[in-house]
Amino acid sequence: MGTCGHEECYISTPPTLQFMLEDFPLITPNETIDRSIPRCRLCDLIAASTRESAAVFPPPTYASPIEGLQNHIASAERLIAEGIQNEELEKTLPSMKQMLADEIKATELRMVEVWKEYWAIWGPGEGPEIPNEYPVEEEIQDVVEEPSKDTGGKKRKAPLKIKGRASGKKARKA
Ligand SMILES: [Zn+2]
């Protein structure tokens, strides 16, 4: 307190534990902090944004895996369209697109993960939306239930495991 320079506007006491439990049943509140001690919400927000950047642009390259895959797919599609390369590339295209879909979902999950620490103190309202079927930590590695048009609402494996995913989907001609 008093050292970050934000104190005038942003220092306040976090919601009480009781309020957290009653109003935010999806959030596991931080029970280790003393909620009677004012703290800087902006500092907590900045920390959460920093963690979010690391989730979207992970080290060591700090490049977006989503952008990388998108570029890769765009190049492949261009080579196919120009007739420079065909058969092999066309075969790998569906799995590349599946990897992209998985990476997008995985990134969303990572973003939710890194905001938990902030939500645990202040409650939700900042950062990404909390998914309805908010998975508890162990389940994130396992199965995510996700009704979607593509799978007809069937259960899908969590996006963190990519192996063997591509075979189920046949290539859609663009
Ligand atoms: Zn501050």
Boltz pocket constraint, residues with backbone or C-beta under 6 A from the ligand:
constraints:
  - pocket:
      binder: B
      contacts: [[A, 4], [A, 5], [A, 6], [A, 7], [A, 10], [A, 40], [A, 41], [A, 42], [A, 43], [A, 44]]
      max_distance: 6.0
